[in-house]
Amino acid sequence: MAGEKIRESVIAGTWYPGHPERLTREIRAYLSRARVPDLRGRLVGLIAPHAGYIYSGPVAAHAYKLLEGKPFSRVVVLAPSHRAYFNGASIYHLGGYRTPLGVVPLDRELVDALLEKRDLFSYVPQAHAQEHSLEIQLPFLQVVLKDFRLTPILLGDVSYEDCRAIAQALTQVIGERHVLLVASTDLSHYYSYEEARRLDGRVLELVERFDPESLHAALQKRECEACGAGPMVTTLCAARALGATRARVLHYANSGDVTGDTRGVVGYMAAALVDEGGEASL
């Protein structure tokens, strides 16, 4: 990694534990309590939340538990930009991502190939500087996969056509390679417990239907909310193109389930995208 500019953690010690042993212990505790259905086929992608671990960790564990013992060595994480406004997709290409569990190296082959598609992918430095939504997925991946290479993609403002184009580019670059897709998203923000469950239920319904176009339309019409709408829709499109035939919601909860405060909650979902006719890997 000589000459690389490692992207240092900006949330260790706040959004998740900064001490390696404590972080590993907390993630393994979440994983031990998660229960996942008997899914058959080839796992293509996951959708996981990105709040602080005390809030969303138990939900994220339902997605990442599917990876235990799985041979993925390459992961593409698509996450939203919360602080920087830009169009399209930004890829951090200067070096790996550091967490308390070590540095996750870049998947240079995929990163470089995507950056060649300059109409879709660029590098927006301010997008990656303080963003939590991508980094927070990494310790879970480090615990369940151990060693893997990362393609870190942040999405800015994207239309449905943009999502499809980015998904197509990903599909072309991935080809027959064994790569896991991960979409990072939270759902509704700061509604009452009951209203959040109603709004989030619409997302869950459309994810289960594996209908990215209708999901995008519902989000645009404010029938529901997701701060990672672009990453989620893009990942659904890419997963289908890569052979996924089913989307399965694994778990849903909101912050009120953790804090007991039901006045203004944030919703969290875990889901899996599976090729049911593929070689069994679940």
Secondary structure, DSSP 8 states (H G I E B T S, - for coil): -TT---B--SSBTTTB-SSHHHHHHHHHHHHHH-------SEEEEEEE--S-HHHHHHHHHHHHGGGTT----EEEEEEE-SS---BSEEE--SS-EEETTEEE-B-HHHHHHHHT-TTTEE--HHHHHS--TTGGGHHHHHHHHSS-EEEEEEE-B--HHHHHHHHHHHHHHHTTS--EEEEE----EEE-HHHHHHHHHHHHHHHHTT-HHHHHHHHHTTSS--TTHHHHHHHHHHHHHTT--EEEEEEEEEHHHHHS--SSEEEEEEEEEEETTS----
